[in-house]
Amino acid sequence: MADLLTHLLVGYSIGTLLSLRYERLRPAHVSLVMVGAASPDLNRIELVASDGFVAGVFGLPFSWEPLHTLVGSALVTGLLVLLVAPDHRKRVLALVAVGVVSHHLLDILLITPTGQSYAVFWPILEYRIPSGDLYQSTDRWPVLASGSCATLLWAVRRRRDSAASESETPPD
């Protein structure tokens, strides 16, 4: 699952960069970006409940794959936002959407045999964007690169928070 870990680490890095830039964003907000970065992979539910099983239970044709498109991600994001108090929904929507977009951008960069990425815009468009052909989902270097970046940002955030807390305490 190096692919999912990469998405989470990139989501953490983006969320941390946003929290460093905007003081009103706290660590919980970073988690929202990470949730967004992982949400398109909800189609992996198929490993537990296959398409055929769900189709048999409901008696209708079924597939988990549309969850890994922008439209499916938008629907999941909309459902997640409904779980939050109304006065926080705009911020939650924006942060989860940032994570979702980062996930799809990373997936577009995958090496594919056809040279084309998956149908990101399905069911609106069947067009497949040319693949970035940068890495395979089984490669280790994206995890190492995103992990290094996340570790660096974690250290910067921790140092900044400790410096801020030291400046707030009055001298003896």
C-alpha positions as a printed Julia matrix, in Angstrom:
172×3 Matrix{Float64}:
   0.0    0.0     0.0
   2.91   2.35   -0.71
   0.59   4.24   -3.02
  -1.89   5.1    -0.24
   0.95   6.07    2.1
   2.31   8.42   -0.55
  -1.1   10.06   -0.92
  -1.37  10.5     2.86
   2.14  11.94    3.17
   1.55  14.38    0.31
  -1.77  15.37    1.91
   0.03  15.93    5.22
   2.68  18.04    3.5
   0.15  20.2     1.68
  -1.97  20.61    4.81
   1.08  21.52    6.89
   2.22  24.07    4.31
  -1.26  25.59    4.38
  -1.23  25.66    8.19
   2.15  27.39    8.17
   0.81  30.01    5.78
  -2.61  30.51    7.4
  -2.56  30.79   11.2
  -6.24  29.83   11.56
  -5.55  26.31   10.27
  -4.78  23.87   13.08
  -3.56  20.23   13.04
  -7.14  19.0    12.68
  -7.33  20.9     9.43
  -4.21  19.1     8.21
  -6.06  15.84    8.88
  -8.89  17.0     6.62
  -6.48  17.38    3.71
  -5.19  13.88    4.44
  -8.75  12.49    4.47
  -9.32  14.12    1.1
  -6.08  12.69   -0.24
  -7.15   9.17    0.75
 -10.84   9.36   -0.17
 -10.55   8.54   -3.91
  -9.11   5.18   -2.89
 -12.43   4.23   -1.3
 -12.87   2.15   -4.43
 -10.58  -0.34   -2.66
 -13.63  -1.36   -0.63
 -13.92  -3.88   -3.44
 -11.28  -5.94   -1.64
 -13.81  -6.53    1.16
 -17.13  -6.36   -0.7
 -16.71  -7.21   -4.37
 -18.81  -5.63   -7.11
 -20.49  -8.98   -7.72
 -21.42  -9.4    -4.05
 -22.98  -5.93   -3.82
 -24.77  -6.44   -7.14
 -26.13  -9.75   -5.86
 -27.35  -8.22   -2.59
 -29.15  -5.32   -4.26
 -30.03  -7.02   -7.53
 -28.62  -4.13   -9.57
 -25.44  -3.68  -11.61
 -22.78  -2.17   -9.36
 -19.16  -1.0    -9.4
 -16.91   0.74   -6.87
 -14.68   2.22   -9.63
 -16.62   5.5   -10.08
 -15.44   6.49   -6.59
 -11.99   6.98   -8.13
 -13.1    9.75  -10.49
 -13.54  13.47   -9.87
 -17.33  13.09   -9.84
 -17.16  10.21   -7.36
 -14.69  12.14   -5.23
 -16.98  15.17   -5.3
 -19.87  13.01   -4.08
 -17.8   11.52   -1.26
 -16.56  15.0    -0.33
 -20.12  16.3    -0.26
 -21.17  13.47    2.04
 -18.21  14.12    4.34
 -19.05  17.82    4.52
 -22.59  16.98    5.63
 -21.12  15.34    8.75
 -19.74  18.71    9.91
 -21.54  21.61   11.59
 -22.89  24.09    9.02
 -20.62  26.95   10.09
 -17.49  24.84    9.34
 -18.59  23.35    6.03
 -16.9   25.78    3.66
 -13.49  25.32    5.24
 -13.9   21.53    5.43
 -15.03  21.42    1.79
 -12.01  23.44    0.66
  -9.49  21.38    2.62
 -10.89  18.0     1.62
 -11.06  19.17   -2.0
  -7.37  20.15   -1.87
  -6.55  16.61   -0.76
  -8.75  15.06   -3.45
  -7.12  17.14   -6.18
  -3.65  16.18   -4.94
  -4.63  12.5    -5.12
  -5.86  12.75   -8.68
  -2.83  14.79   -9.78
  -0.48  12.15   -8.35
  -2.45   9.37  -10.06
  -2.28  11.15  -13.4
   1.52  11.0   -13.11
   1.55   7.17  -12.94
   3.22   5.16  -15.69
   0.6    3.3   -17.72
   0.98   0.78  -20.55
  -1.26   2.84  -22.85
   0.3    6.21  -22.08
  -3.09   7.48  -20.95
  -4.35   7.95  -17.41
  -7.71   6.69  -16.13
 -10.94   8.46  -17.09
 -10.68  11.15  -14.4
 -13.71  13.1   -15.61
 -16.02  10.11  -16.08
 -19.12  10.17  -16.4
 -18.93  13.72  -17.75
 -16.16  12.93  -20.25
 -14.65   9.62  -21.33
 -11.47  11.5   -22.34
  -8.3   10.09  -20.82
  -5.56  12.6   -20.08
  -2.08  11.6   -21.29
  -0.22   9.97  -18.43
   2.7   11.78  -16.83
   4.74   8.54  -16.91
   6.71   9.64  -13.84
   6.47   6.61  -11.55
   4.73   3.29  -10.92
   2.48   2.73   -7.94
   4.88   0.01   -6.76
   7.94   2.3    -6.8
   9.48   3.11   -3.43
  10.98   6.5    -4.26
   7.68   8.44   -4.16
   7.13   7.23   -0.58
  10.68   8.15    0.37
  10.42  11.59   -1.25
   7.03  12.4     0.25
   8.1   10.97    3.61
  11.21  13.13    3.64
   9.19  16.19    2.75
   6.59  15.39    5.44
   9.32  14.83    8.06
  10.97  18.14    7.2
   7.65  19.99    7.41
   6.82  18.25   10.7
  10.14  19.45   12.14
   9.58  23.0    10.87
   6.07  23.07   12.32
   7.25  21.67   15.65
  10.08  24.2    15.88
   7.73  27.04   14.98
   5.17  25.95   17.57
   7.81  25.62   20.32
   9.24  29.05   19.46
   5.74  30.55   19.6
   5.0   28.94   22.97
   8.33  30.18   24.39
   7.61  33.73   23.3
   4.17  33.6    24.96
   5.46  32.56   28.4
   6.55  35.52   30.52
  10.16  35.53   31.74
  10.81  34.82   35.43
